[in-house]
Amino acid sequence: MVRKRPSGMKKCIIRLSGDPLPRGAGECKMKKILIIRFSSIGDIVLTTPVIRCLKHQVEDAEIHYLTKKQYLPILQANPYLHKIWLYEDHLRELIPQLKDQGFDFIVDLHKNHRSRFVKFKLGVPNVSFPKVNLQKWLMVNFKVDRLPRVHLVDRYFRAVDQLQIRNDHQGLDYFIPEGEEFPLSELPVAFPRDFIAVAIGSRHATKMVPVELVIEIGRKINKPLILLGGKEDRERGDRIATGLEPICYNACGLISLNQSASLVRQSERVLTNDTGLMHIAAAFRKPVVSVWGNTIPEFGMYPYFPTGHENDSFIAEVRGLSCRPCSKLGFKKCPKKHFKCMTGLNVDEIVAHL
């Protein structure tokens, strides 16, 4: 919904590129816009179509972005952003600097207590998107399906719908900063270049494909694999690489997020958990096989492709489990102790799409 400007403040006419100014209106334009999304990797990547469309569809737009410092690498090379505002621990300390910017408008794509605090302190018109927390809660706890079949990207666009900003359906963006590409010459000598990127990491264990299953998939496709993830995934990656020698390279914990993104971009296709690299792969228009454990695509976070590329995404999941979804995020281990949402996957179906 669109919030009203506090009384006593100057009314600003929202003028889109190419639109005539309404009769009798002043020369005020919506120019300086602040987008808020604090976390995490995938959610931020999913905001990139809104960034692009605001820049293209609002005359002389100056787009700023507020996020956590750790997520700077995702946005730092985005050519549609004028400035990125970062915070670590104390958001309050940033408020005076944000006030000094004189923003005309705020697009809140996080919609939590922190973003509400920023909007209250800045006191300018703002919009936010419809969350589906209640619907997710009903689905997780009672398996009552009231979930809208609307992707999160399209819900983000509902935040700016009243500004007449339209989705261009060109998909996601991801820009790798200069100097952060991963040169394939740094791979082991003679390692094949026609590799599949495999994102094995996640914040939650119940969203990870088990090690044994990755090894089984790797043996059946008999293609070179590069494993991607963080330092916390290094040990799992070593176990997978040992089971698939010599056509598996474990890059987990050795390279940066942008270098991982570079390997995704240079891969033939991507096998991934429900995690941030899944959305980065979609941004590069890579054919993606995404594997879903305790979470479900109906939450609206499946790979988002441009019009005409929808068939580049295949979703692997175990349907019909009475315990699934058991969480909208995930757990350290299966609450039911059987982990059927992963162990029951059809490996041959996954292999066929890889």
C-alpha positions in Angstrom: 0.0 0.0 0.0 1.0 3.6 -0.5 1.6 5.6 2.7 0.5 9.2 2.8 3.1 12.0 3.2 2.9 13.5 6.7 0.9 16.7 6.9 2.9 19.9 6.3 5.3 18.3 3.8 5.3 19.3 0.2 3.3 17.1 -2.1 5.4 15.5 -4.9 3.8 14.5 -8.2 5.1 11.2 -9.3 6.1 11.7 -12.9 7.1 8.7 -15.0 9.4 8.9 -18.0 7.6 10.3 -21.0 4.4 11.2 -19.1 3.1 14.8 -19.2 2.9 16.6 -15.9 -0.8 16.9 -14.7 -2.4 20.3 -15.4 -1.8 22.7 -12.5 0.9 20.6 -10.9 4.2 21.9 -9.9 7.6 20.8 -11.3 8.3 18.3 -8.5 9.4 14.9 -9.6 10.0 11.6 -7.8 13.7 11.4 -8.4 15.6 10.0 -5.4 14.3 6.6 -4.3 15.5 4.4 -1.5 15.0 0.6 -1.8 15.2 -1.4 1.5 16.1 -5.1 1.6 18.4 -6.1 4.4 18.9 -9.8 3.6 19.6 -12.4 2.4 21.4 -13.5 -0.8 18.5 -14.9 -2.7 16.0 -12.3 -1.5 18.2 -9.5 -2.6 18.9 -11.0 -6.1 15.1 -11.2 -6.4 14.8 -7.5 -6.0 16.9 -6.7 -9.0 14.0 -6.6 -11.6 12.4 -3.8 -9.4 15.7 -1.9 -9.3 16.0 -2.1 -13.1 12.4 -1.2 -13.9 12.5 1.8 -11.5 15.6 3.1 -13.2 14.2 2.6 -16.7 10.6 3.8 -16.0 11.1 6.8 -13.6 12.4 9.9 -15.2 15.9 10.9 -13.9 15.7 8.3 -11.2 18.5 8.1 -8.6 18.1 4.7 -7.0 19.7 4.1 -3.6 19.7 0.7 -1.7 19.9 0.0 2.0 21.1 -3.5 3.1 23.5 -5.2 5.5 27.2 -4.8 4.9 27.8 -8.5 4.4 25.6 -8.4 1.2 27.4 -5.6 -0.6 29.1 -8.0 -3.1 25.6 -8.8 -4.5 24.9 -5.2 -5.5 28.2 -3.4 -5.8 28.5 -3.7 -9.6 24.8 -3.1 -10.3 24.8 -0.2 -12.9 21.2 0.8 -12.0 22.2 1.8 -8.4 23.5 5.3 -7.6 24.5 4.5 -4.0 24.4 1.5 -1.6 23.9 2.2 2.1 25.3 -0.4 4.5 24.9 -1.1 8.2 26.3 -3.8 10.5 25.0 -3.5 14.1 23.4 -0.1 14.7 20.9 1.0 12.0 20.0 4.1 14.1 23.4 5.6 13.5 22.7 5.7 9.7 19.4 7.6 10.0 21.0 11.2 10.0 22.9 10.4 6.8 19.8 9.0 5.2 17.7 12.0 6.2 20.3 14.3 4.7 19.7 12.7 1.3 16.2 14.1 1.0 14.7 11.0 -0.5 11.4 11.5 -2.4 10.2 7.9 -1.9 11.0 4.6 -0.2 10.3 1.2 -1.6 10.3 -1.3 1.3 11.0 -4.8 0.0 11.7 -6.2 3.5 8.7 -5.1 5.5 9.9 -5.8 9.1 10.4 -3.8 12.2 13.7 -2.4 11.0 12.4 -1.2 7.7 9.4 0.3 9.5 11.8 2.1 11.8 13.7 3.6 8.8 10.4 4.7 7.1 9.2 6.3 10.4 12.4 8.2 10.9 12.6 9.5 7.3 8.9 10.4 7.1 8.6 10.3 3.3 6.0 8.5 1.1 6.6 4.8 0.9 5.3 1.5 -0.4 5.7 -2.1 0.7 4.8 -5.5 -0.7 2.3 -8.1 0.5 3.8 -10.7 2.7 2.3 -14.2 3.0 3.5 -15.1 6.5 0.0 -16.1 7.7 -0.5 -18.3 4.6 2.9 -19.9 5.2 2.2 -20.5 8.8 -1.1 -22.3 7.9 0.6 -24.4 5.4 3.5 -25.4 7.7 1.4 -26.1 10.8 -1.9 -27.3 9.5 -1.2 -28.1 5.8 -4.0 -25.7 4.9 -3.0 -24.3 1.5 -4.0 -20.6 1.2 -0.7 -19.7 -0.6 -1.1 -17.4 -3.6 0.5 -18.9 -6.7 2.5 -15.7 -7.1 6.3 -15.5 -7.3 8.1 -13.3 -4.7 9.3 -11.1 -7.6 5.8 -10.4 -8.7 4.8 -9.6 -5.1 7.7 -7.2 -5.0 6.2 -5.5 -8.1 2.9 -5.1 -6.4 4.7 -2.7 -4.1 5.3 -0.3 -7.0 2.2 -1.1 -8.9 0.5 2.1 -7.8 3.5 4.0 -9.2 2.7 2.5 -12.6 6.0 0.6 -12.6 5.6 -2.5 -14.7 7.6 -5.8 -14.7 9.5 -6.0 -18.0 9.7 -9.8 -17.6 13.4 -9.7 -18.4 14.3 -11.8 -15.4 16.9 -11.3 -12.7 20.2 -9.4 -12.8 23.6 -10.3 -11.4 26.7 -8.2 -12.1 30.1 -9.5 -11.2 32.6 -6.7 -10.3 35.7 -6.2 -12.5 38.5 -8.4 -11.2 36.3 -10.9 -9.4 35.7 -13.3 -12.3 37.1 -16.8 -11.6 39.5 -17.7 -14.4 39.1 -21.4 -15.4 42.9 -21.5 -15.7 43.0 -21.7 -11.9 41.2 -25.0 -11.9 43.3 -28.2 -11.5 45.3 -29.0 -14.6 43.3 -30.8 -17.3 40.0 -30.4 -15.3 37.2 -30.4 -18.0 35.6 -27.1 -18.9 32.2 -28.5 -19.6 31.3 -28.8 -15.9 28.1 -28.7 -13.9 28.0 -26.3 -10.9 26.6 -27.9 -7.8 25.5 -25.6 -5.0 25.7 -27.9 -1.9 25.3 -25.3 0.9 22.4 -23.8 2.8 21.8 -22.3 6.2 19.6 -25.2 7.1 20.5 -28.9 6.9 17.0 -29.9 5.9 17.4 -27.9 2.7 20.6 -29.7 1.7 20.8 -32.7 -0.6 22.6 -35.5 1.4 26.2 -36.3 0.6 25.4 -39.8 -0.5 22.7 -38.6 -2.9 25.0 -36.0 -4.5 27.6 -38.8 -5.1 25.0 -41.0 -6.6 23.8 -38.3 -8.9 27.4 -37.5 -9.9 28.2 -41.1 -10.7 25.2 -41.5 -12.9 25.7 -38.3 -15.0 29.4 -38.9 -15.3 30.1 -35.2 -15.9 32.7 -33.0 -14.2 31.3 -31.2 -11.1 32.4 -28.1 -9.3 31.0 -27.9 -5.7 30.1 -24.4 -4.5 29.4 -23.3 -0.9 30.9 -21.6 2.1 33.6 -22.6 4.6 31.0 -24.5 6.6 30.4 -26.7 3.6 34.0 -27.6 3.0 33.9 -30.9 4.9 30.8 -32.1 3.1 32.4 -31.1 -0.2 35.5 -33.1 0.6 33.4 -36.2 1.2 31.6 -35.7 -2.1 34.8 -35.0 -4.1 36.4 -38.1 -2.6 33.5 -40.2 -3.8 33.6 -38.7 -7.3 37.4 -38.4 -8.0 38.8 -37.3 -10.4 35.9 -35.4 -12.0 34.9 -33.4 -9.0 36.5 -30.2 -7.7 35.5 -28.8 -4.2 35.6 -25.0 -4.3 33.6 -24.6 -1.0 35.2 -22.1 1.3 38.0 -21.3 -1.1 36.5 -18.5 -3.2 34.2 -15.5 -2.7 30.5 -15.2 -3.5 31.3 -13.4 -6.7 33.8 -16.0 -7.8 31.2 -18.7 -7.1 28.8 -16.6 -9.2 31.4 -16.5 -12.0 31.7 -20.3 -12.0 27.9 -20.6 -12.1 28.0 -18.3 -15.2 30.7 -20.4 -16.9 29.0 -23.7 -16.1 26.9 -25.7 -18.5 24.0 -26.0 -16.0 23.4 -25.9 -12.3 22.3 -28.4 -9.6 21.3 -26.6 -6.5 19.5 -26.6 -3.2 16.9 -24.0 -2.4 19.6 -21.3 -1.8 21.0 -18.0 -3.0 23.1 -19.5 -5.8 19.9 -20.9 -7.3 18.7 -17.4 -8.0 22.1 -16.3 -9.2 22.0 -19.2 -11.7 18.6 -18.0 -12.9 20.0 -14.5 -13.3 22.6 -15.9 -15.7 19.9 -17.9 -17.6 21.5 -21.2 -16.7 19.4 -24.3 -16.9 18.7 -25.1 -13.3 17.7 -28.3 -11.5 16.6 -27.2 -8.0 16.1 -29.7 -5.3 13.6 -29.0 -2.5 13.5 -30.7 0.9 11.5 -29.3 3.8 10.5 -26.2 1.9 8.2 -26.0 -1.1 8.2 -23.9 -4.3 4.7 -22.8 -3.6 6.2 -20.4 -1.0 7.1 -18.3 -4.1 10.9 -18.6 -4.2 11.5 -21.0 -7.1 13.9 -20.0 -9.9 12.7 -16.9 -11.7 13.4 -16.8 -15.5 12.6 -14.3 -18.2 9.7 -14.9 -20.5 10.5 -17.7 -22.9 13.0 -19.4 -20.6 10.6 -21.0 -18.1 11.5 -24.5 -19.3 15.1 -23.9 -18.2 14.0 -24.7 -14.6 13.2 -28.2 -13.3 12.1 -28.7 -9.7 12.9 -31.9 -8.0 10.8 -32.7 -4.9 9.0 -35.5 -3.1 5.3 -34.7 -3.3 2.6 -36.1 -1.1 4.5 -36.2 2.2 2.1 -35.4 5.1 5.0 -33.7 7.0 6.1 -31.4 4.2 6.6 -28.4 4.5 7.8 -28.7 8.1 9.2 -25.1 8.1 9.3 -22.1 5.9 13.0 -21.9 6.5 14.5 -25.2 7.8 16.0 -27.2 10.7 19.4 -28.6 11.7 17.9 -32.1 11.3 14.7 -33.7 10.2 12.0 -33.3 13.0 10.6 -36.7 12.0 14.0 -38.4 11.9 13.4 -40.0 8.5 14.3 -37.1 6.1 12.1 -38.6 3.4 11.8 -35.2 1.6 15.4 -35.8 0.5 16.0 -39.5 0.7 12.9 -40.2 -1.3 14.0 -38.1 -4.3 13.9 -39.7 -7.8 17.6 -39.6 -8.7 17.1 -40.9 -12.2 14.7 -38.0 -12.9 17.3 -35.5 -11.6 20.0 -37.1 -13.8 17.8 -37.0 -16.8 17.4 -33.2 -16.5 21.1 -32.7 -15.9 
